[in-house]
Amino acid sequence: MRKYVAKVRKLDVLGFHCPVPVHEARKALNEMEVGQILEVVSDDPESLHDIPALVSRLNIILESVTENSGEFTFTIKNSEDIK
C-alpha cells in the first residue's frame, strides 16, 4: 500500500515586512493544489498575527508555527480550493 506524501512548497520572505509575507503566501497558496503544504519562513513579527489571520480567512489549516532565533516558520495545509 502506498502512502500519499503531500508536496511541500517553501516560501522564504525573510527581510520583508507587512504586507509582503501575507501577499506572497496568498499568491503561493493560489498556485497550489488542495492537500499541498506551504512552509513560510519570515522574520517579521507582524507575521505572527497576519499569517494566522490569512489562514482563518481562507478556511485552511495552520498546522504549526515555530520560532527559532527570530525566524518564524508557518506550516500551512491548503485544504480548500481557494482560487
Order of alpha helices (4+ residues) and beta strands (2+ residues): beta-alpha-beta-alpha-beta-beta
